Amino acid sequence: MDLARTRHDLHEIPEIGFNEFKTQEYIMNFLDRLSVPYEKVAGTGILAEWKKVEGPFALFRADMDALPVFEETDAPFKSTHEGFMHACGHDVHMTILIGLIERVVRNDLKRNFLFLFQPAEEGGGGAAKCLSKLEQYEITEAWALHVNDEFPEGSVYTKPGVLFASAFEMDCTFKGRSAHVAFYKQGRDAIEGAMDFLHRVYSVDRGDSVLRFGLVQGGRVRNVVADFCTLYGTVRTKAFELSEKAILELEELGREVATERGLKFSQEIGSKYPQVLVDGDLYDKLCTLVDVNPVEMKFVGEDFGVIAMKYPSVLFWLGTGRGEQHGLHNSRFLPADSVIEKGVEVFWKVANN
């Protein structure tokens, strides 16, 4: 099987969460050719089943969705969906899982596996929407990987305990009253309130947690006092409970600022990801199969945390570094095809032991 061609095909059709229709069709066609049974999950996801013996299942998961990023690579297989890109390597993740399935079928492995192609990892809580299907099975271990050009190609990095942070999304909105800027005192400036709020948030030393806003939208025209302003952000902590606490404190601060300025404040919560916990026993198993490098916990969020909270799990970084480093979610992030077989080999060793 030409896994490089598969990766290229998937890279060309990036789709955002819960819109992975072409991606889903592509993977289902592959599973049909191998006569592997499957069902759709969470709308655009796929759960494939390989059952050969009595007993529990091991789960392998790959995420499917892309990002609203305009691709700036010179790849001949660059995105054909303008404005969207697999800038987080999910095309590689899916291809590695496809490679594992093909190897399991070819070797007729006498074990039980579930292969989950999960939608909406980047937002929307796709993993949680897959749980109702997963709960129909006895799952004793779950595995996932994530590519990263920070580490040398083919290397494996993980740690027992918390590997990735708990990550919440929040939208903080201030509502005021519009007025012509010539008479700005007659208005209630939502942008001014939002900036005051932002200054207070950023003035606090948050220790080993992260709270940042990456998008601000407010106002309607340049010469009218803004009657609304929304800050879109995320909080990252080492535990779900700490993220919840931070969100409550943020809402209290927003209401305080709004009261002082004659504004209204509201907060909406988007995706709520728990921290990714790596099971100690499964970590030890991985260490007997491949060279595992130690790594510190990172404040990235990963929807796999939902699965890892329910089942003993391992997520590991798979290095893609070959000198030049761009980082995840970058418009130039493009792992080499050569990392695919290396990822398949790690998964295969896990599946076969």
C-alpha positions in Angstrom: 0.0 0.0 0.0 1.3 3.5 -0.9 1.0 5.3 2.4 2.7 8.4 1.0 0.0 8.6 -1.7 -2.7 8.2 1.0 -1.2 11.0 3.1 -1.1 13.2 0.0 -4.7 12.5 -0.8 -5.8 13.3 2.8 -3.6 16.5 2.9 -5.3 17.8 -0.2 -8.8 17.7 1.3 -8.6 19.4 4.7 -11.9 19.8 6.5 -12.8 21.4 9.8 -14.5 19.7 12.7 -17.8 17.9 12.0 -17.4 18.7 8.3 -14.9 15.9 7.5 -17.3 14.4 4.8 -14.7 13.8 2.1 -12.2 12.5 4.6 -14.7 10.1 6.0 -15.6 8.8 2.6 -12.0 8.3 1.7 -11.3 6.2 4.8 -14.5 4.2 4.5 -13.5 3.3 0.9 -10.2 2.0 2.3 -11.9 0.0 5.0 -14.3 -1.5 2.4 -11.4 -2.7 0.3 -10.0 -4.5 3.3 -13.4 -5.8 4.3 -13.0 -4.3 7.8 -16.4 -3.6 9.4 -17.1 -0.1 10.6 -19.8 2.3 11.6 -20.1 6.1 11.6 -19.7 7.9 14.9 -20.2 11.5 15.9 -21.5 12.3 12.4 -18.3 12.4 10.5 -16.1 10.0 12.4 -15.5 6.3 11.9 -15.1 3.4 14.3 -13.7 0.2 12.8 -13.7 -3.1 14.5 -11.3 -6.0 14.3 -12.5 -8.9 16.5 -10.7 -12.2 16.3 -10.9 -13.7 19.8 -13.0 -13.5 22.9 -12.0 -10.8 25.2 -11.4 -7.0 25.4 -10.3 -4.5 22.8 -7.3 -2.2 22.4 -8.2 1.2 20.9 -6.1 3.1 18.5 -7.2 6.6 17.6 -6.4 9.3 15.0 -7.9 12.7 14.7 -9.4 13.8 11.3 -10.0 17.6 11.3 -8.0 20.4 9.8 -7.6 24.1 10.6 -8.8 27.3 9.0 -5.2 28.1 8.0 -4.1 29.2 4.5 -1.4 26.8 3.4 2.0 28.3 2.6 4.0 25.3 1.6 5.4 24.3 -1.8 4.1 20.8 -1.6 2.7 19.4 -4.9 -0.1 17.9 -2.8 -1.0 21.1 -1.0 -4.5 21.8 0.1 -7.1 22.1 -2.6 -9.6 23.6 0.0 -8.4 27.2 0.0 -8.2 28.7 3.5 -7.9 25.3 5.2 -4.9 23.1 5.9 -3.8 20.1 7.9 -1.5 22.4 9.9 -1.5 20.1 12.9 -0.5 16.8 11.2 -3.8 15.0 11.4 -3.3 13.9 7.8 -0.2 12.0 9.1 -2.1 10.7 12.1 -4.8 9.2 9.9 -2.3 7.7 7.5 -0.4 6.0 10.3 -3.6 4.5 11.6 -4.5 3.4 8.1 -1.1 1.8 7.8 -1.6 -0.1 11.1 -5.0 -1.4 10.0 -3.5 -2.6 6.7 -0.7 -4.4 8.6 -3.1 -6.0 11.1 -5.3 -7.3 8.2 -2.4 -8.5 6.2 -1.0 -10.5 9.2 -4.5 -11.6 10.3 -3.5 -10.7 13.9 -5.5 -12.8 16.4 -6.4 -9.9 18.7 -9.2 -7.4 19.1 -8.8 -3.8 18.1 -10.9 -0.7 17.6 -9.7 1.9 15.2 -11.2 5.3 15.9 -11.0 8.1 13.3 -12.2 10.9 15.5 -13.7 14.2 14.1 -13.5 17.6 15.7 -10.4 17.4 17.8 -9.5 21.0 17.3 -12.8 22.2 18.7 -16.3 21.0 19.2 -15.5 18.1 21.6 -15.5 15.3 19.0 -14.0 12.7 21.5 -16.9 13.1 23.9 -19.4 12.5 21.1 -17.7 9.2 20.4 -18.0 7.8 23.9 -21.5 6.4 23.6 -20.2 4.0 20.9 -17.0 3.2 22.7 -18.9 2.3 25.9 -20.5 -0.6 24.0 -17.1 -2.3 24.1 -14.7 -3.5 26.8 -11.6 -1.4 26.2 -8.6 -2.1 28.4 -6.1 0.3 26.7 -6.1 3.2 24.3 -3.3 4.6 22.2 -2.7 7.8 20.2 0.2 9.8 18.9 0.8 13.4 17.8 3.5 14.6 15.4 5.9 17.4 16.5 8.8 18.9 14.6 10.5 19.9 17.8 11.8 16.3 18.1 14.0 14.3 15.7 12.1 12.4 13.0 10.9 9.0 14.3 11.7 9.7 18.0 9.1 9.0 20.7 8.6 11.3 23.6 6.1 10.9 26.5 5.9 10.6 30.3 3.7 9.0 32.8 1.1 11.2 34.4 -0.1 14.5 33.0 1.4 15.0 29.5 -1.0 17.7 28.1 -3.0 20.3 29.8 -6.6 20.6 30.5 -7.9 23.2 28.0 -11.1 25.2 28.0 -12.3 27.7 25.4 -14.1 30.8 26.5 -15.8 33.8 24.8 -16.0 36.9 27.0 -18.4 39.6 25.7 -18.9 43.1 26.9 -22.0 45.0 25.7 -22.3 48.7 26.0 -24.1 51.6 24.2 -23.2 53.1 20.9 -22.7 56.8 20.3 -21.0 59.0 17.7 -17.3 59.4 18.7 -17.9 63.2 18.7 -20.2 62.6 21.6 -18.5 59.5 23.0 -19.4 60.4 26.6 -23.0 59.6 25.8 -22.0 56.0 25.0 -20.7 53.1 26.9 -17.5 51.8 25.2 -17.4 48.0 25.1 -13.9 48.0 23.6 -12.6 50.1 26.4 -14.2 47.8 29.0 -12.7 44.7 27.2 -9.2 46.3 27.2 -9.5 47.1 30.9 -10.5 43.5 31.5 -7.7 42.2 29.3 -5.1 44.3 31.2 -6.3 43.0 34.5 -6.2 39.4 33.3 -2.6 39.7 31.9 -1.4 41.5 35.0 -1.8 38.4 37.2 1.1 35.9 37.5 -0.7 32.6 36.9 2.2 30.3 37.8 1.9 27.0 36.1 -1.2 27.8 34.2 -1.9 29.7 31.0 -4.8 32.1 30.2 -4.6 34.0 26.9 -6.9 35.5 24.3 -6.0 35.1 20.6 -8.9 36.9 18.9 -10.7 40.2 19.6 -13.8 41.4 17.8 -15.7 44.6 18.6 -17.4 47.6 17.2 -19.1 48.2 13.9 -17.6 51.3 12.3 -14.5 53.5 13.1 -16.4 56.6 14.2 -19.0 55.1 16.5 -18.4 54.0 20.1 -18.4 50.2 20.2 -21.6 48.6 21.7 -20.0 45.2 21.9 -16.6 43.5 22.1 -15.8 39.8 22.4 -12.5 38.3 23.5 -11.9 34.7 22.4 -9.5 32.8 24.5 -8.4 29.7 26.2 -7.2 28.6 29.7 -4.7 25.7 30.2 -4.0 24.1 33.6 -2.8 20.8 34.9 -6.2 19.6 36.0 -9.8 20.0 34.9 -10.8 21.3 38.3 -8.3 24.1 38.0 -9.6 25.1 34.6 -13.1 25.3 36.0 -11.9 27.4 38.9 -10.1 29.8 36.5 -13.2 30.2 34.3 -15.3 31.1 37.4 -12.7 33.7 38.5 -12.6 35.1 34.9 -16.4 35.5 34.9 -16.3 37.3 38.3 -13.7 39.7 37.0 -15.7 40.4 33.9 -18.8 41.3 35.8 -16.7 43.5 38.1 -15.3 45.4 35.2 -18.7 45.7 33.5 -20.3 47.0 36.7 -17.6 49.7 37.1 -18.1 50.9 33.5 -21.9 50.6 33.1 -21.6 47.6 30.7 -23.0 44.1 30.6 -20.8 41.0 30.6 -21.4 37.4 29.5 -19.2 34.4 29.2 -19.7 31.4 26.9 -17.7 28.2 27.3 -16.8 26.2 24.3 -14.8 22.9 24.3 -13.7 21.6 27.7 -10.9 19.2 27.5 -9.5 17.3 30.5 -5.8 16.9 30.9 -4.2 14.0 29.0 -3.1 11.3 31.5 -0.6 8.7 30.5 -1.1 5.4 32.3 2.0 4.2 34.2 1.7 0.5 33.3 1.2 1.2 29.6 4.0 3.7 29.6 6.3 0.9 31.0 5.0 -1.4 28.2 5.9 1.2 25.6 9.4 1.6 27.0 10.0 -2.1 26.5 9.1 -1.9 22.8 10.8 1.4 21.6 13.2 4.0 22.9 11.1 6.5 24.8 12.5 9.9 25.6 11.5 11.9 28.7 9.6 15.1 28.1 8.0 17.8 30.3 4.3 18.4 30.4 3.2 20.9 27.7 0.3 23.4 27.8 -1.2 22.1 24.6 -4.7 20.7 24.7 -5.8 17.4 23.2 -9.3 15.9 22.9 -7.8 12.5 23.6 -7.8 13.6 27.2 -11.6 12.6 27.3 -10.6 9.1 26.3 -7.7 8.9 28.6 -9.9 9.9 31.6 -12.1 6.8 30.9 -9.6 4.2 29.8 -5.9 3.4 30.6 -4.1 5.3 27.8 -0.9 6.5 26.3 -0.4 9.5 24.0 3.1 10.1 22.7 4.9 12.7 20.6 6.2 11.3 17.3 9.1 13.5 16.2 9.2 14.8 12.6 12.1 17.2 12.9 14.6 17.3 10.1 16.3 20.6 10.8 13.8 23.4 10.0 11.2 23.9 12.7 7.8 25.6 12.2 5.7 24.2 15.0 2.1 23.1 15.1 -0.7 25.2 13.6 1.8 26.9 11.3 1.0 27.5 7.7 4.3 25.9 6.7 4.1 22.8 9.0 4.6 19.8 6.7 6.1 16.6 8.1 8.0 14.4 5.6 6.3 11.3 4.3 9.2 9.2 5.7 7.8 9.6 9.3 4.7 7.6 8.4 6.3 4.1 8.4 8.1 5.0 11.6 4.8 5.8 13.3 3.2 2.6 11.9 6.0 0.6 13.3 5.5 2.0 16.8 1.8 1.3 16.7 2.5 -2.2 15.3 4.8 -3.1 18.1 2.2 -2.0 20.6 -0.5 -4.0 18.8 1.6 -7.1 18.5 2.7 -7.3 22.1 
